[in-house]
Structure formats: C-alpha cells, structure tokens
Amino acid sequence: TNDAIRTQCGLYCALLSNILFVSFNFVSAILYKSNWFGVFAIYYGLIGAMRFLILHYMHSIKIGEDPIAELRRSRLCSYLLLTINFVLSNVVFMMAVQHNGFKYNGMFIYGIAIATFTMIVIDIIDLVKNRNHECSLIAVTKAIKMTSAMFSVLFLETALLAQLGFNLSEKVQSLIIILTGIVISAVVVFMSLYIIIQTRKAIEKQQYLFSTTRHLTIKSSEVGD
C-alpha cells in the first residue's frame, strides 16, 4: 500500500541518520571518555534497532501476509520502546544534576525551536490518525517517530534554559527538566503499553479465528467422507 511504501522510505532515511549518530557518539564516547556521548550512542542504537526490525520484516514478509507474525514484531518493538525510559532517566540526570546539555549559536536556536515544535505537532497529528492503523507496524513506526520528537523537545529545552536563562535559578531549571522528563517517560510508557495490549488482543483474535476455521474445515471433511 501507499502507507507502507511511504513508511519504508521514511524508515530508510531515519535508519541511515541513526547509524551516523550512533557512530559519531560511540567514537566520541571512546575518544573523550564521556558518559554523555555513551548514553546517546545507546539511545540512537535502540531507536535504530527498532527501525531495522520493522524494515527487515517488511522486506522478509509482505504486509498483511502473516498477521500474527506482524503483530508479534510490533509487540517486540513496543517492548524495546519501553527500554528507552532507562536512557531517558540517564539523560535527565546528566542535564538536571550534572548540567550537561546542548547549546546553539546566536539566532540558530530560534530556527531549531520552530523546526522542533513544527515536527512535534505533525507527529502528534500523525500518531493520532494512525493509532488504530490496520498495519500495526506502521502504528509502531509513528510511536518511534513521536519518541524521537519528544527527545528533541527535551534537548531544545536545555539549550533554551542554558542560553536564555529566563532569570531562573539552577534549581528551578533542573526541576523543569525533570518534570519534562517525567512527562516524556509517561507518554512513552502509555504508547508502548497501548500497542502491546492492542497487539496481544489482536493476536488472540487471530489465533481464535485460525483455530475455528481449522476446526470447521476438519468437520466438513469428516462429513464429506
């Protein structure tokens, strides 16, 4: 379908950028002996792994050909999405306690802010529209994209606080970062659990339909004999 083709194209581009970010952060972590870069290497690695699993499935099996396998792959990716919270907790700790973060030069920060908020609005609309998509893998892809956008908002927030300050004390800035992290974590958990529950129900339904159809086929063959 058109949705599947668009999703694949988007996944290829996103996976390529993930590979580049993982490589950069991994090398930087080793060269500078930095936990900051190490955490981001893990983050981009997890996001990339989920996208790879979805792409691998789309290449191996045609969408809709094996509904149960498709649902299981979606559920696996949702479980992986849950692990992002461990990375998020480390990122928030480094930002709020160790005061690590991102900085952008001059007016560049405003361009980043506009792009980030535009991206998050588009991703929210896209996620809501596709939350019950007939292809569960597409729904998972939207959830992954939404997670990346929320992380971008967190990074932007630290940059705005660091550069503009808004006359806030370090304690207040740290509290804002922690609260943002809690909100992002809650959204990620909600999206992941929603997909896990929906896929579990769908798998049980597919298995019931399969067993019922098989039972009726056996009965009809016995009657024919």
C-alpha positions as CSV (number, residue, x, y, z in Angstrom):
1,T,0.0,0.0,0.0
2,N,1.0,3.7,-0.3
3,D,1.2,4.0,3.5
4,A,3.6,1.0,3.6
5,I,5.8,2.5,0.8
6,R,5.9,5.9,2.5
7,T,6.8,4.3,5.8
8,Q,9.6,2.2,4.3
9,C,11.1,5.3,2.6
10,G,10.9,7.3,5.9
11,L,12.5,4.3,7.8
12,Y,15.4,4.1,5.4
13,C,16.3,7.8,5.8
14,A,15.8,7.6,9.6
15,L,17.8,4.5,10.0
16,L,20.7,6.0,8.0
17,S,20.7,9.0,10.3
18,N,20.6,6.7,13.3
19,I,23.7,4.8,12.1
20,L,25.6,8.1,11.6
21,F,24.6,9.3,15.1
22,V,25.5,6.0,16.8
23,S,28.9,6.0,15.1
24,F,29.6,9.6,16.0
25,N,28.5,9.3,19.6
26,F,30.2,5.9,20.1
27,V,33.6,7.2,18.7
28,S,33.2,10.4,20.8
29,A,32.5,8.4,23.9
30,I,35.7,6.5,23.5
31,L,37.9,9.4,22.5
32,Y,36.6,11.8,25.2
33,K,35.8,9.1,27.8
34,S,32.4,10.7,28.0
35,N,29.3,9.0,29.5
36,W,27.2,11.8,27.8
37,F,28.1,10.5,24.3
38,G,27.9,6.9,25.5
39,V,24.2,7.4,26.6
40,F,23.3,8.9,23.3
41,A,25.0,6.1,21.4
42,I,22.8,3.7,23.3
43,Y,19.7,5.9,22.6
44,Y,20.3,6.1,18.9
45,G,21.2,2.4,18.8
46,L,17.8,1.4,20.4
47,I,15.9,3.7,18.0
48,G,17.9,2.3,15.1
49,A,17.3,-1.3,16.2
50,M,13.6,-0.9,16.2
51,R,13.6,0.7,12.8
52,F,15.8,-2.1,11.5
53,L,13.4,-4.8,12.9
54,I,10.5,-3.2,11.1
55,L,12.3,-2.8,7.8
56,H,13.7,-6.3,8.0
57,Y,10.1,-7.6,8.5
58,M,8.7,-5.5,5.6
59,H,11.4,-7.0,3.3
60,S,11.0,-10.6,4.5
61,I,7.2,-10.8,4.6
62,K,4.7,-8.9,2.7
63,I,2.5,-6.6,4.9
64,G,-0.8,-8.5,5.7
65,E,0.6,-11.9,4.6
66,D,1.1,-13.2,8.1
67,P,-0.9,-11.1,10.6
68,I,0.3,-12.9,13.7
69,A,4.0,-12.6,12.8
70,E,3.4,-8.9,12.0
71,L,1.7,-8.3,15.4
72,R,4.5,-10.1,17.2
73,R,7.1,-7.9,15.6
74,S,5.1,-4.8,16.5
75,R,4.9,-6.1,20.1
76,L,8.7,-6.8,20.2
77,C,9.4,-3.2,19.0
78,S,7.0,-1.8,21.7
79,Y,8.9,-3.7,24.4
80,L,12.1,-2.2,23.1
81,L,10.5,1.2,23.1
82,L,9.8,0.8,26.8
83,T,13.6,0.4,27.4
84,I,14.1,4.0,26.1
85,N,13.0,5.1,29.6
86,F,16.3,3.8,31.1
87,V,18.2,6.0,28.6
88,L,15.8,8.9,29.3
89,S,16.5,8.7,33.1
90,N,20.2,8.9,32.5
91,V,19.8,11.9,30.1
92,V,17.6,13.8,32.6
93,F,20.1,13.1,35.4
94,M,23.0,14.4,33.4
95,M,21.1,17.5,32.3
96,A,19.5,18.3,35.7
97,V,22.2,17.3,38.1
98,Q,25.5,17.5,36.1
99,H,24.2,20.4,33.9
100,N,25.1,18.8,30.6
101,G,23.1,19.9,27.6
102,F,23.0,21.3,24.1
103,K,24.0,24.8,23.0
104,Y,23.2,26.6,19.7
105,N,24.9,29.7,18.5
106,G,23.0,33.0,18.2
107,M,19.7,33.1,16.3
108,F,20.2,29.4,15.3
109,I,18.4,28.4,18.4
110,Y,15.2,30.0,17.2
111,G,15.3,28.2,13.9
112,I,15.8,24.9,15.9
113,A,12.9,25.8,18.1
114,I,10.5,26.4,15.2
115,A,11.6,23.2,13.5
116,T,11.2,21.2,16.7
117,F,7.7,22.4,17.6
118,T,6.6,22.0,14.0
119,M,7.9,18.4,14.0
120,I,6.2,17.6,17.3
121,V,2.8,19.0,16.1
122,I,3.0,17.0,12.9
123,D,4.0,13.8,14.7
124,I,1.1,14.2,17.2
125,I,-1.4,14.5,14.4
126,D,0.2,11.6,12.6
127,L,0.2,9.4,15.7
128,V,-3.5,10.1,16.5
129,K,-4.5,9.4,12.9
130,N,-2.6,6.1,12.8
131,R,-3.2,4.8,16.3
132,N,-5.6,2.1,15.1
133,H,-4.0,1.6,11.7
134,E,-4.7,-1.8,10.2
135,C,-1.0,-2.4,9.9
136,S,0.4,-2.4,13.5
137,L,4.0,-1.9,12.2
138,I,3.0,1.5,10.8
139,A,1.5,2.4,14.2
140,V,4.7,1.4,16.0
141,T,6.8,3.5,13.5
142,K,4.7,6.6,14.3
143,A,5.3,5.9,18.0
144,I,9.0,5.7,17.5
145,K,9.0,8.9,15.5
146,M,7.0,10.6,18.2
147,T,9.5,9.5,20.9
148,S,12.4,11.0,18.8
149,A,10.5,14.2,18.5
150,M,9.9,14.4,22.3
151,F,13.6,13.8,23.0
152,S,14.3,16.7,20.6
153,V,12.0,18.9,22.7
154,L,13.9,18.0,25.8
155,F,17.2,18.8,24.1
156,L,15.8,22.2,22.9
157,E,14.6,23.0,26.4
158,T,18.0,22.5,27.9
159,A,19.5,24.8,25.2
160,L,16.9,27.5,25.8
161,L,17.4,27.4,29.6
162,A,21.2,27.4,29.2
163,Q,21.3,30.3,26.7
164,L,18.4,32.5,27.7
165,G,18.1,31.5,31.3
166,F,14.8,33.4,31.8
167,N,16.2,34.6,35.2
168,L,15.6,31.2,36.7
169,S,17.8,29.7,39.3
170,E,19.7,26.4,38.6
171,K,17.3,24.5,41.0
172,V,14.2,25.8,39.1
173,Q,15.8,24.9,35.7
174,S,16.7,21.4,37.0
175,L,13.1,21.0,38.2
176,I,11.7,22.0,34.8
177,I,14.0,19.5,33.1
178,I,13.0,16.7,35.5
179,L,9.3,17.4,35.0
180,T,9.7,17.4,31.2
181,G,11.5,14.1,31.5
182,I,8.6,12.6,33.6
183,V,6.0,13.7,31.0
184,I,8.1,12.2,28.2
185,S,8.5,9.0,30.1
186,A,4.8,8.8,30.8
187,V,3.9,9.3,27.2
188,V,6.4,6.7,26.0
189,V,5.1,4.2,28.6
190,F,1.5,4.9,27.5
191,M,2.2,4.5,23.8
192,S,4.2,1.3,24.4
193,L,1.6,-0.4,26.6
194,Y,-1.2,0.7,24.4
195,I,0.4,-1.0,21.4
196,I,1.4,-4.1,23.5
197,I,-2.2,-4.5,24.8
198,Q,-3.7,-4.0,21.3
199,T,-1.4,-6.4,19.6
200,R,-2.0,-9.0,22.3
201,K,-5.7,-8.8,21.8
202,A,-5.3,-8.9,18.0
203,I,-3.0,-12.0,18.3
204,E,-5.6,-13.8,20.5
205,K,-8.3,-12.9,18.0
206,Q,-6.3,-14.1,15.0
207,Q,-5.4,-17.4,16.8
208,Y,-9.1,-17.9,17.7
209,L,-10.2,-17.3,14.1
210,F,-7.5,-19.7,12.8
211,S,-8.4,-22.5,15.3
212,T,-12.2,-22.0,14.5
213,T,-11.6,-22.1,10.7
214,R,-9.3,-25.2,11.1
215,H,-12.0,-26.9,13.3
216,L,-14.7,-26.2,10.8
217,T,-12.5,-27.4,7.9
218,I,-11.8,-30.7,9.7
219,K,-15.5,-31.2,10.5
220,S,-16.6,-30.5,6.9
221,S,-14.0,-33.0,5.6
222,E,-15.3,-35.7,8.0
223,V,-18.9,-35.1,6.8
224,G,-17.8,-35.4,3.2
225,D,-16.1,-38.7,4.0
